Amino acid sequence: MTIEITGRSAADIADSVRALIERGTLRPGDPLPSVRGLAGSLGVNRNTVVAAYGQLTAAGVVVTRGRGGTHVADPEVVPQEGFAADSVLRDVATGNPDPDRIPDPSIALAGMAGRPVLYGEPVIDPGLERWAREWMSADLAPPDLRLTITSGAADAVDRLLALALVREDAVALEDPCFLTSIHTVRVGGYRPVAVPVDDEGMTVDGLRAALDDGVRAVVCTPRAQNPTGASLSAARAADLRAVLADHPYVLVIEDDHFSMLSRDPFRSIIGPGHRRWALVRSVSKFLGPDMCLAVTASDPDTADRLAMRLSPGTTWVSHLLQRLTLSLVTDPAVAAGIADAGAHYAARNAAFAARLTELGVPVAAGDGLNLWIPLPVAARDVSEQLMRRGWLARAGDEFVLGEPPAVPRLRLTVHDLSDDDAERLAADVAAAVRAAGGRLSPAGME
């Protein structure tokens, strides 16, 4: 096939390639002409083609594979959290909180109305700011802490990365990793660098290797890591802070998504001398996913940059939403309900883990909404067997950034199952392992 790329300037050449892609003449994965070849056919300097390809690469339209040439980008579809649309199967892969454990906002809504908020006013509701400062300061030592309100944790992480990075910059992500973080990094055009996670959280050797690889940002989940449920031990957090002490200008983002629901203490990897940092806490897990609000505490420079990233777009998060959040989190009955919800998730996960262990699939319950179940056979084979039994599960492969794990995993969301359904699912998991060729081992797996 002859590709009719035209143009004399870098911008015109880039526009020509874009037009060919939009018309379907060039498809994902198709190679572009070599720099030398295209420069010769167009009668332009090679640097002009290099500049054109550079513009296309920066925009994520094409990818460069060294000696493999330049190709039209093939964006990967990243799985997302939530219910599977139109599935007739019982979905135990949602990652959702229990809707019966989300506080009813109707009473708070009735009494929260106030005067209208106009352009130019403070972007953070004063009452929410006072409460949030106390909430965040309880776990952070820096005296110069600044607060920003965003439309959820994913919005905060996306904006934080955008203010610190350019396309192709490297970002350290936990491996296995939260699906939204994978999606955010890929869509942003950054290069994910996998940092393994074990039972104590992000590993020291993994972080050190990522920093040696030149990462400019680190995204860490201090507790209830999704999907593993791991939380940082005190020793691990101290070791990670020691490694980061030599890299004070690397942006460290802590995503404490489970916060108020967590059974584990918060342990930060942000040391007292670190210069660029942010702690993000969303309210979505305990007030509901539709409450799109997160509090970000950060150093002053990062806060100023984050505020600038907000200005051209949303400008501020609705003060009605901010007031509703404040009304709920300061209500003693709601606070008690949040505590009960955290205990409920922990108890239901522990009970299901005990059921599976008794049936020959040993698993330890971590913190968070999900269970991270080790398997003796490929996770996709087990998930296919579960589909035949009426369950929609999630293979752990979807969360992996680096090499396939030595022990395959299955992530299940089971906290909202009745006792009967939990018994049935546990039995079906054990049966699925057997049907996939795995051996049950009540004494544990290697």
N, C-alpha and C positions, 0 to 999 in steps of 0.2 A: 504494500500500500504506500502510495506517495503522499507525504504529509506536506500540505501547502502552507507553511509558515511564512508570513510576510513581515515587513517592517524594516526601517533603517535605524531607528533608535531603540534603546533597551525597552522603553515603555511600550513602543509600538509592537515589538516582538512579543513581549509578555502579553499584551492585549490579544494578539493573534492566537497565541497558544490557548489563552482562556476561552476565546470564541470557539476554537476547535473542540475543546472539552465540553463546552455548553451545548454545542450542536450534536455531540455524541460521536464526532469523527475520531476523537481521541478518547479512549476509555481507561478506567483505572488499571494500572499495571503496564500500559503501553509505554514503550521506550520513546524518548525524544532523540532527535539527531545529535550527534556529538557536537561539542562546541566548535571544533575545527571544521566539521562538515557543514554545519549551518552557517557559520561565518563565511565560508567559501561560496555557498549557494546564494547568499544574500548580498555578497560583496561588501561586508562590513568587517570592522576590526573584531578580533576574537574577544577582546575585553567587553565589547558591546553585548555579545551573546552571554558572556559570563555574568554581566550585570543583569541581563534579562532573566536568566535562570536563577540568579540570586533573589530577585524580586518574587519570582514564583515560588521558590523554596520558602522564603520568609512568610509568604501568605498561606503556606500549607497546600498549595496546588500541586506541586511536584516534590519528589524526594530524590536525593542524590545518593548513589550507592558506590561511590568511589570509582574503581575501574569497571564496575557494573553499569555505569552510565546514569543518566537522569530519566526518571519514569514518572508517569502521572500517578499522583497519590491515590491510595486505596484506603480511605478511612475505615478503621475497624469499628464495628458496632460493639459497644461495651454493654454487657448485661446491666440492668438497673434493678434497684430494690423495689419491692411492692408486689401486689397481686399480679398473677399471670392473666392477661385478658382472655376471655372466652374459653377458659379451661373448664372441662367437666370434672377434673380431678380435684381432690382435696389438697389445697395449697399449703404446704408446710415449709415454704421457702421464702416467705414474704419479708422477714426482717422487721415486721411492723410491731408497734406496741399494742397491747390489748385495748380495744376501744372502750371496754367497760371500765378500764382503769384511768381513762382520760377525764379530767374534771369537767363538769358541766359549766359552761361560761355564762349561762343565761342570767343568773342573778347578778353576776358582776357586770354584765353588759347593761343592765337596767340602770345602774348607778354610776357609770363611769363617764357619762357625757360631760363635756366642759365647753368652754368657749372655743371658737374656731382657731386653728393655728394657721398663721399667714407666712408668706415668704419672708425670709430674713430672720426669722426667730430661731432660737437654739434648736438644733436638730435632735437632741436627746431630751426627753421629758425629764424635768428636774427630779421628780419623785423616783422614777426608774433609775436615774443616774445615781442617786444616793444609795438606793438598795443594791444596785449592781456593783458599785465601788466597794461596798462592804463585802459582798459575795466574792468578788475576785481578789480583793486584798487579803482575805483570810488565807489564801494559798500562795500568794506571790509576795516576795520581799521588796522588789524595787520601789523606792519612794516616789519615783516620777511616772507612775502608772497612768496611762491615759485610756479613755474608753471610747469605743465606737459601736454603733448599733447597725447591723446589716440584716438583710432579708434571709436569715438562716445561716447555718455553718458553711454549707457549700458555697454560698455567695461570698462569705468572708474569705474562705480559702482561695477561691478563684481570684478575687480582687487583690489579696495579699501577694499571690504569686505574680499577678500581672504588674504590680507596682515594682517588683524586685527583679523580674526576669525578662529576657527576650527569647524568641523562638530558638529552639535547640539547646537552651540552657538546661543543665542537669538538675533534677529534683530527687532527693532521697525519699522513697516511699517504703513503708513496711511491706513485707512479703511473707505471707499473703496479705492482701490489701483490701480496704474498704472500696467497694465498686465505684462510688461517687468520686473518690480521690483519683482512681485510675482514669475515669472519664474526664475529669477536670484537667489532668495533666496532658492527656492525649489531645483533647480539643484545643488546649492552649498551645500546642506545638512544642511542649517541653520534652526533655528526654528523661524518662523515669529510670532511676537506679535502685535496684531492689536491695533492701536491707532485711535480712531474715529476722523472723520473730520466733522466740521460744516461749516457754512457760513464764518467763520473767519479763517478757516484752521485747522491744527492739534490742538486738544483740550489739555488743560493744565492737566486736571485730567487723561486723557488717557496717556499722556506722563509720568506723575508721576507714574501711575500704571505700565507702561512698565519698567521704571527704577527700581521700587521695585521688578519687576519680574526678574531682572538681565540682561537686554539687554546690549550688548557690543557695539552696533552700532544703530544709528537712521538715517533713510532716510526720508527726509522732502522735500516737494515741496513748496517753499515760495510763489509762485504765479502761477495762471492758473493750479491749481492742476487737474490732470487727474485721474478720469473722472468728478469730481464735478465742476471744474472751479473756485473753491474757492482760494482766496489770503489772506495771513496773514494780519490782521489789525496791526496797530502800537502797540496797547495795547496787543494784543495776542502775538506778537513777543517778546515784553518785558517780558511778563509773562513766556513764554517758556524759554527765556534766564535765568530768575531767577531760574527756576526749574533745568536747566542744570548746573547752577553754582556750585551745590554740586556734580557734576559728571564730572569733567574736563577731565577725561581720556576716557570717552565714545566717540567713533568715531561718529562725526556728519557729515553727508553727505547731502548737499543741492543740489538738482537737479533743476536748474533753466532752464528747457528745452525750455520755450517760450521766455525768455530773450528779445531780440530786438523787438519782436512782441507784447509784453505784454502792456496792457493799464494801468496796476497797477504798483505802485512803488515797488522796491525790498526791502524787510524787512527781515533781517537775524535773525536766532535764535542762531548764533554763538557769544558768548560773548567775551569781550576783554581778559579774562583770560582763555578761553578754550584751552586745550593743543592739542587735536586731532580733526582736522576738515578738510573738503574739500568742495569747491564750484565747481560744475560741470556745464559747459555751452556748449551745443552742437550747431552746426550750421545747423542741419538737418531740423528744422522747417522753417527757412527762406532762406536757400541756397539749400535745397532739401535733402531727405533721403539718396541719393547716395553719398552725401558729408560726408563721415564717419570720422568726426573729431570733437573732443571736447577739450575744454581747461579746465584744472583742476587747481584751486588755492588751496594751502593747507599749513599747517605748515611744517617746514623743515623736521622733522622726517618722517611725512607721505609722503612727496614728495620723500625722499630718498628711502623709502620702496616701493613706487609705481614705481620708476625708476627701482628698482631691479626686480619687478614683470614683467616689460616690457622686461628686458634684455634677458631672456632665449627664448623668443618667437619672437614677432614682432620687438623688439629692438627700432624701431622708426616708426612714421607715415610718409609716403612718403612726401619728401620735395616738390615734384611737387604739391601734394594736399595742403600742407601748403601754398605754394606760390599762388596757385589759390584762396584759402580762403582769403589770405591777399589782393590780387588784387581786389576781389569782395567787401569785407567789407570796403575798403578804397575808393571805387568808389562812388562819390556823387550821381550819377544816381541810383546805386544799393541801396544805403542807403535810398534814397527817395522812391524807390519801396518797400523796406522792411516796411517803415513807412506806406505806402499806404495799403500794405497787412494787417498789423495789424489793421488798421482802417476798412478795408473791412470785416475781420473776425468778428470784434465786431459788425459792422452794420448789417451784414447778420444774425448773431445769435440773435441779439436784435429784428430784424424784424420778424423772425420766432417765437420767444418767444411771441411776441405780437399777432401774428396770432393764436397760440395755446391758449393763454389766452382768446382771444375773443370767441373761440370755446368751452370753458369750461374746458380746461386743463391748469390751471395756472402754469406758469413757469417763473423764473427769469433767464436771461442770465448772466453767469459768464464770466471769462476770459478764453481764449484758443480756441481750434479748435472745441469743441463739446458743445452740450447741455445736461444737466443732468435733465431729466424730471420726476417729481413726478407723480405717478399714483394712482388711487383709487382701483386698482385690481392688481393681480399678473402680473409682467412684462412679464413673458414667455407667458402668455395667450394673452397679447396684441401683442407681437412680432409674435406669430403664426397667429393672425388675420391679421397683416400687411403683412405677407408672402402671404396670400390669395389675397391680394390687390396688389401684385407685388413688395413689399419692403422687403429688408433684413435689419433688425434693430438688435440692441444688447441689450439684457436684462442686467440690472444693476447687477444681481446676480453674473455675471462672475467676477466682480471687488471686491466682498465682501470677506473679510478674516475671520471675526468673526461671530457674530449672524446675522441672516437675518434682514435687515433693517425694521423699523416700517412702513416706506413709501416705497413701491416698486418704482424702477426707470428704466428709459429707457435712453440709451445714443445714441444720434443721431449726425451725421456729416452732416450738411445741408448747409454749407457756399458756396458750389459750385453748388447749385441748381438754376435753372432759377426761375423767379417769378412765372411762371405757375406751375412748378413742386413743388415749395415750397407750393403754395396754395393747390395743390392736396395732398401732403404728410400731411399737417396739417389737412385737412379734413379727410384723411384716419386714422390718429392717433385718432382723436375724434371718428370716426366710430368704430375703433378697440376697444377703451375703452368701448363703449356701447355694442358691440357684445360680449365682454368678461364679461359682467355683471356689469360694472362700471357705476357710475353716474357722469355725467358732472356737473361741479359746477363753473360757471363764477365768483362767489364771492370768490372762493378759496376752498381748501380742509383742513380738519383737519389733 
